[in-house]
Amino acid sequence: MTKERIANLPEDDFRRNAKQFQEPLLTRNLALAELLRQIGARRGVSAGVVAIAWTLANPAITAAIVGGRSPQQVEGVWPAAAYRLTSEEMQEIEAFMKTHPDPQS
């Protein structure tokens, strides 16, 4: 996702009005997505795989429902079934979250 892609969404796309796709959250969320992409690139997986692993690392979460619009999208996140974040990667993400808190909370 990019700011340009969001600006070009159809008028009836729900993301045009979703808080997560509006400033100031948009810039923060795009930066977080970039961090997840960088972590994944170091280990040969996508940002989506890292995001799923991060979600499942939360002790309050017992499962993640992941969908795809095509077989290729499902194949892209399939590695998340076995992927686990290292403690260093978790610390990297947590440090980002501490320095970039959700301005809505």
N, C-alpha and C positions, 0 to 999 in steps of 0.2 A: 504494500500500500504506500502511496505517496500523496503529498498535498495536491499535486497536479491531478492524479487519478480521482481524488475526492472532489476536486473542483469540477471535474467533468462527469460526475455521476448524473444519471437521469434525474429529473426533477422529482419523480415519485419514489426514488430510492430512500428507504428509511434512514440510511446513514447520513443523509443531508441534515437531519434534525437530531440525531443521536449525540448526546453529550460527549461520548468517547471520540467522536469525529469532529468536535468543535474545539477551538482554543479556549483555555490553555491546555486542555488534555491532549489535543491532537499532537502537538509538538512533543510532549512528554511520551506519549504512547509510541510515536514513530521512533523516538530515540531508544526506547525500551526494545522495540522490535529489531532495531539495528544491533543492539547489544546481543540479543538472542541469536541473531544471524551470525555475528562474529564468533560467539561461543560454539555454535553448531559447525561453522566452517573449520574451526580448529580440529574437529573430530569427524568431519565428513558427513554431517547430517544437516537437515534444514532447520530454520528458526521454528517451524511448527513442531518438530520433534522435541526441540529444547523446551518450547512452551508447554507441551504436554507433560514432559518429565518434571518441569517446575511445578505445574499444577498438582501432579501426583505426589510430589515431595512434601506437600502441605499435609501435616498430620490430620487435619480436619476433613480432608478429601479422601474418599475411599474408591472412587472411580471417575473416569472422564469419558464422556460421550463425545466421540469424534466422528464427524461425517465428511463426506466428499461428494462432489458433483460429478466426478468421473473416476474411472478406475485408476487413472494416473495420479489423481489427488490422494486417493487411498494408499496407493503404493508409496507416495511421498512421505506419508506419516507412519507407515507400517513399522519402521525401525523404532518408533517410540515404545513398542511393546517390550523391548529389552533395554532401551537406553536409560541410563541413570546418570544424573549429574554428579560430578565430583564435589567434595566439600569446598574446594576452591571456586568452582563455578557457582555454587550456591551463594558463597560469600560475595562473589562479584555481582550477582543479581541483587542480593540484599543490600549491598552498598549503594547500588544505583537507586533502589527504592527509597533508601534513607535520604539520599541527597536530592531526590526528585519526588517528593511526596505528592500524593493526589491532592490537587488544590481544591477539590470538591469535598474532601473529608475533613 
